[in-house]
Amino acid sequence: MVRRTGYAAFVLVTLLVASAAAPAVAAEPAGCVPRVRADTEAGADRVLDIVAAAPDEAAADRVLAEDACLVRAGGAVGTAATGPVAVAAPDVYRIATVNGHDRWVAITDWDFTTVPPAYPMAGAQGVVTWFDRPVTAITRVMHRSGVTPQYPNVSTEATAFEGPYGIGFLMDAQVSATDTDVATGRSALVFEGTGACGGLTARGAFAHTWNSTDITALTVPSASGPVVTWTATTSRTLVNGPATTVSGVCG
């Protein structure tokens, strides 16, 4: 799902002329030579910029297909989860075949429903991408920003947790009278399947805290989803987004 912010819109023109070196082992769909290698850190970073700058999902798919040879896979089941934070079903694309294994990218998208929030946020915020079967993580990156130029886009590859069922990022939020630096964002996880060929379900989640509640640990120990260790029983919520289902994921 594409949610465009005004601050990111200028990025698309730059990305159309960007290029990236191609690892010799990768094979894309016939006839497509990628200018953006989505399974590298720099390439995944560009993919998130393209998605943020696109006016809608169809435009994002078109540019990603032309520049990165990405093919949308699967479909969402249900609508975006709402509350203090809206979490969309992940966008999942097939990237390429590398050493005989298909690679995929899952993009998790979130937006605060009220900006700025009507409360302080002294603790960490967390975003998770998780699966119903084990995968092998290849590359990961997360972008976050405000909805005004006060808080421009920030990118990181530093996860708080990685495991076979997913990854999580933690963020310390800044809040002003008009904005917050976690108001909107998305993460990209490039992965390969494991085991026998079959279906895969991807989901996103956002662990939200306010007032003085904090997060001390964020994990995805199993196919049941994320587990958050909070410092209090109040001023917190875990928003689990709807699923995206993909077939033909092989180890």
N, C-alpha and C positions, 0 to 999 in steps of 0.2 A: 504494500500500500504506500502510495506517495503522498506525503504532506509537504508542501513547498513552503519554505520560509523566505521572506524577501531578502534577507542577508546573503543567502546561498545562491541566488539566482544567477549571479554573474559568472559562476564557476563553469557552466556548461560549455561556453564558447572556447574557453581555454582547454578543456578536456578533449574537445573534438580534434585538436591538432596534437595532442600529447602522444608520445610513443613510449614503449617499454621493451626491454630486451627479452627475447623468447628463449626459455630453456629448451634444449634440444630434445628432451624426452616427451614433451607434450604434443598431443595430437588433437586438434579442434575439429568440429564438423567440416565436412568436405567443402572446399572453396572459401573458407573463412580464415583470414590471417589476422589475429588480434593486434591492435595497437596498444591495448591495455591488458596486461596479464593479471587477471583477477586473483590468481592463487599466490601472488607475492604481496608483501605488506604494502608496497607502493601502489600496486594495482588494486588491492582491496580498498585502500584509501580513496583512490579515484572513483571506484564503483560507488561508494557512499556519496561522494560529491555529485556524481551524475544523478543518482536517485533524488538527492535533496534539491537539485536545480530543475528537475523535470516538472512540467506543469501538471502531469497526470501519469497514471500507470502505463498507459499505452506509449506515451512519449519516452518514458524511462526504458521500457522494453525495447523500443526501436533503437535508441542510442546504445544500450548495452549490447544488443545483437550486432550492431555495426562496428562498435569500437572494441568490444571484449569477447565477441562470439558467444555470449551467454544466451541460453534458451530457457525460458520460464518452464518450470516443472511443477506438476501437482496443482492443487487448488485449496483455497481456504474453506474451512468448515465453521460457519458461524460468523458473527460480526465482531468488530473490535470491542474488547472489554473496556468498560468505562468506570468512572469513579474519580478520585483526585487525579489519576493518571490514566490515559487511554492507551491500551496496548493492542496493536494490530496483529493479525496472523502473520507469521514470517513469510517474506517473499523468498522462494527457493528457485535457484537457477542451476542448470547443468553447465559446467565450465568446459571441461576437456577430459580426455583420457590420458593418464600419466602412468607409464610403466604398467599398462594393462588395467589400471583402476580408474573408474570414473571419479571425477572431483565435482563437488557441488558447493554452492554458497547459500547460506541462510541469512537473511537480513531481517533483523528485529527492529521495529519502529515504535517509539513512544512519544506522547505529547501530554503535557499538563493541561488539564481542562480549564483551570483558572490561573492566569499569569498577571501579576505575581500571586503566589498562594497567600491566603489570608492568615498565615501563621509562620512563625520562625521555623527554620530547619537546621538545627545544630548538629544533627547526626548524618551519617552516610546514607546515600541512596544507591540502590543496586539494580542492574539490568542483567537478565539471564536469557540465554537461548538453550533450550533443552529438547531431548529426543526420547522416543519410546524404545529405542534400541541403541546399543553401543556404536559409536563412530570414532574415527581417528581425526583429531583436529590438526589442520595444516597451517592455517593463517588466521589471525583474528585482529580486528581493529574496531574501535568505537569512537563515534563523533557525538558531541553534545554542544548545545549553544542556547542562548536566549532567543527571544523573538524580536529583539532590537539590537542595533550595533553596540550597545553597552557590553554585551557578552558575546563576542564573536566565536566562531567554531573552534573547538579544541579537539584534537585527535590523540588517541592513546592506543598502544598495543598491550599495555600492562593489565593483565587479568588478575582478579582476586582469587579465582579458582578455575581449574581445568580438570576435566575428567571425561571418561568415555560417554557419559550421558549429557554433557553440556559444559558450558562455560559461564562465568559471571564476572562483571565489572562492578567495582564500587567507586562512588563519586562523592566528594565533599562539596556541598552546594553553597553557592553564594546567592543571596536574595537582596534585591534593592526595592525601592518604592514602586518601581515600574516593571521589573523583570527578574528572572532567575537564570543562572547559567546552566540549569538542567531542564529548562522548559521544553525542549524538544531534542530528539536525537535518534540515532540508530546504530546498531552494531552489525558487523559482518563476520560470519564464521565460515571459513572454507574447510571442508571436511571430505573424508572418504568413508564409505561404508565398511562394515566388517561382517564376516560370516557369509551365510548363503544369501542369494538374491531374494529380495522381498520388498514389502512396503515399509515406509518410514513416516512417522508423524513428528513434525517440528512445532514447537511452541515458544512463545516469548513470555517473560514475566518481568514485573517491576516491583522491587521491594522499596516501599516508600515510608519514610519516617518524618516526624515533625516534632515541634517543641524540643525537648532534650533527649528523646529516645534515639538510640544509635544502633548500628549493626556491627557485631563483632566477628561474625563468620557467615559465609554464603557458600553453599555447596549444592551439588546435584548428585546425590549418592546412588540414585536408581532411576528407573523409568517412571517412577511416581512423581518426579518433579523436584523443584528446588526446596531446600531446607535453609531457613534463615535463623540465625541466633541473634535475638534482640536483647537490648539492655533493660527493657521494660515491657509490660503487658498492655500498655496504652500508647496512643499516638503513633500507630504503625498500621500498615496494611500490605498484603502481598496480592498484587493484581496479576492473575494469570490470563493471558490472551488466548484467543481461539487457535485452533490447530490448522496446520497445512499438511496435507497428506501427499506423499510422493511414492511412486512405484518404481521398481527396477533398480533399487539401491543395492549394490553388490560389494562384497569384500574382495 
